[in-house]
Amino acid sequence: MLTPIAGRSALWRVVDSLAAADLHSVVVTAAPALVADIDRALAGTAATVLAAPDGDGLPAAVEHLRAEAVSHVLVADPRQVLISPQVIGRVRAALAGGAAKVVPIVPVTDTVKTVDAQGRILATVDRSALRTAQYPYGAAVDALANVDIVTVEGDPDAILADLPADTALIEALIACR
């Protein structure tokens, strides 16, 4: 998450994308041992960094946002570095339209196979109804449990990166934007 990509860390790029969307606030959660490093990495951004002692940052973020009277949240993953303003806008519009949970999706473009226990190909899966979920997902703060999830169009460039292995690929995508 702190891997540099075109001069900025993956986390910084995600925070910058969210901050550019004029959200109420951007909250980053981290293990207590990483908070100081992340604070330094995000210096100069609008992010608030919170410790998540149990490793699950969502409860800490929700508690913080409830204290600020925030009604909806966008949840991002620093491995998905290229979050477009258009996707953020679609997620926010769906939430404003009454959706309790929203997930950006893109069509599956890879060939998908079913295989038997020995690994032999049995069939090609019809992928016309298959979609890959992306970040950021959005939710009403009070609906982070079991509710219907609405989907919106995602961004094919917003791949879930394996850093640092995918750094060159992400840098190439940034250069093409």
C-alpha positions in Angstrom: 0.0 0.0 0.0 3.0 2.3 0.5 4.6 1.1 -2.8 5.5 4.1 -4.9 3.6 4.2 -8.2 4.6 7.1 -10.6 6.0 9.0 -7.6 3.2 8.5 -5.1 2.2 5.6 -2.9 -0.8 3.5 -3.8 -2.5 4.6 -0.6 -1.8 8.3 -1.4 -3.4 7.9 -4.8 -6.6 6.3 -3.4 -6.9 9.0 -0.7 -6.3 11.7 -3.3 -9.0 10.3 -5.6 -11.5 10.2 -2.7 -10.5 13.7 -1.5 -11.0 15.1 -5.0 -14.6 13.9 -4.8 -15.4 16.5 -2.2 -16.4 14.0 0.4 -17.1 15.0 4.1 -13.9 13.3 5.1 -11.5 10.5 4.2 -10.7 8.1 6.9 -7.9 5.5 6.7 -7.7 2.6 9.1 -4.5 0.7 9.9 -3.0 -1.7 12.4 -1.6 0.3 15.3 2.0 -0.5 14.4 1.5 1.1 10.9 -0.3 4.3 11.9 2.8 6.5 12.2 4.2 5.3 8.8 0.8 5.9 7.2 0.5 9.3 8.8 3.8 10.2 7.3 2.9 8.8 3.9 -0.3 10.8 3.8 1.1 14.0 5.1 -0.5 16.9 3.3 -3.6 15.0 2.4 -7.1 15.4 3.9 -7.0 11.9 5.4 -7.6 11.0 9.1 -5.7 7.9 10.1 -7.2 5.7 12.8 -5.8 2.7 14.6 -7.8 -0.5 14.1 -6.5 -2.7 17.0 -8.4 -5.9 16.0 -7.3 -5.7 12.3 -10.8 -4.8 11.1 -10.8 -1.2 10.3 -14.5 -0.8 9.3 -15.9 -0.6 12.9 -13.4 2.0 13.9 -14.1 4.1 10.8 -17.9 3.7 11.2 -17.7 4.8 14.9 -15.6 7.9 13.8 -18.0 8.8 11.0 -21.1 8.4 13.2 -19.5 10.8 15.6 -19.3 13.3 12.7 -23.0 12.5 11.8 -22.0 11.1 8.4 -24.9 9.1 6.8 -23.0 7.2 4.0 -19.5 5.8 3.5 -17.4 4.8 0.6 -15.0 2.0 1.3 -11.8 1.7 -0.8 -8.9 -0.7 -1.0 -5.4 0.6 -1.7 -4.7 -2.3 -4.0 -7.3 -0.8 -6.4 -5.2 2.3 -7.2 -7.1 3.8 -10.1 -10.4 5.0 -8.8 -12.0 7.3 -11.3 -14.1 10.3 -10.4 -16.8 8.9 -12.7 -17.1 5.7 -10.6 -17.2 7.7 -7.4 -19.9 9.8 -8.9 -22.0 6.8 -9.9 -21.7 5.3 -6.4 -22.7 8.5 -4.8 -25.6 9.0 -7.2 -26.9 5.5 -6.4 -26.7 6.2 -2.7 -28.4 9.5 -3.1 -31.1 7.7 -5.1 -31.9 5.5 -2.1 -29.6 2.4 -2.5 -28.4 1.1 0.9 -25.3 -0.5 -0.6 -23.6 0.0 -4.0 -20.8 -1.8 -5.7 -19.1 -0.8 -9.0 -18.9 -3.7 -11.4 -17.3 -4.5 -14.8 -18.0 -7.4 -17.2 -15.8 -10.4 -16.9 -13.6 -10.5 -20.0 -11.5 -13.5 -19.2 -12.5 -17.0 -20.4 -13.8 -18.9 -17.4 -13.8 -22.7 -17.3 -15.3 -25.3 -15.0 -12.9 -28.2 -14.2 -13.2 -31.6 -12.6 -11.3 -32.8 -9.5 -8.3 -33.7 -11.8 -8.2 -30.3 -13.3 -9.6 -31.3 -16.7 -11.7 -28.7 -18.4 -15.4 -29.6 -18.5 -16.9 -26.5 -20.0 -16.6 -22.8 -20.8 -18.8 -20.7 -18.5 -21.2 -18.3 -20.2 -19.8 -15.0 -18.8 -22.5 -12.7 -20.2 -24.0 -12.4 -16.7 -20.7 -12.4 -14.8 -19.3 -9.3 -13.3 -16.2 -8.4 -11.3 -16.8 -6.2 -8.2 -14.6 -3.1 -7.6 -14.0 -0.4 -5.1 -15.1 2.0 -3.8 -18.3 0.4 -2.6 -20.8 2.7 -0.9 -23.2 2.1 1.9 -25.5 3.8 4.3 -23.7 3.8 7.7 -26.6 2.1 9.3 -26.9 -0.5 6.5 -23.5 -2.1 6.6 -25.1 -5.5 7.4 -27.4 -7.6 5.2 -29.2 -5.4 2.7 -29.7 -5.6 -1.0 -26.7 -4.4 -3.0 -27.1 -2.2 -6.1 -24.4 -2.2 -8.8 -23.1 0.6 -11.0 -20.8 0.7 -13.9 -17.1 0.3 -12.8 -13.9 1.2 -14.6 -11.9 -1.4 -16.6 -8.6 0.3 -15.6 -9.4 -0.1 -11.9 -7.7 -3.5 -11.5 -6.9 -4.9 -8.1 -3.1 -4.6 -8.1 -0.6 -7.0 -6.6 2.0 -4.5 -5.5 4.9 -4.2 -6.1 4.6 -6.8 -8.9 2.0 -4.7 -10.8 3.7 -1.3 -10.4 4.8 -1.0 -14.0 1.3 -1.9 -15.2 -0.4 0.7 -13.0 2.2 3.3 -14.0 1.4 2.6 -17.7 -2.3 3.0 -17.1 -1.6 6.3 -15.3 0.5 7.5 -18.2 -2.4 6.7 -20.6 -5.0 8.7 -18.7 
